[in-house]
């Protein structure tokens, strides 16, 4: 496949192939398009004595977003109970980056960062809508366990497949749009 060179700045020349651009686009689409989003408006009950959202409220929002995301994929809390196994939290990591205040409109984004064996890692981000300020970034480390024994279980392939199919389904259209954009860009620079 032919390589194309385009001057990006006075200091940098980038040599890329269509194949490379497609691979890069695939990586970005997996990151950007598989997030589940929940909108929240900050209410009085979320505010603490310091007139901003109480830290424990963020954790509640993260867990609710994770539960909704799973339910949208067909894994409601009842489905987990019926299956006799569910994810339980092993650890949370929350980085509070900016405060949120009464009446702020926020978006909670969540996605599966990794899923294998009996563990999964879920990523989160909370963004304020009006200025796109990142309020919080977080990770939750989950373990898939038997509800009767409490022992870790290997995550079923079917469950892993549900999350993988979501990524593939969302990304087929994204990949097509990215490829069209790349083609138009190359035509515009007469490569």
Secondary structure by P-SEA (a helix, b strand, c coil): cbbbbbbccccbbbbbcaaaaaaaaaaaaaacccbbbbbbbbccccccccccccaaaaaaaaaaaaaaaaaaacccaaaaaaacbbbbbcbbbbbbcccccccbbbbbbbbbccccccbbbbbbbbbbcccccccccbbbbbbbbcccccccccccaaaaaaaaaaaaaacaaaaaaaaaaaaaaaaaacc
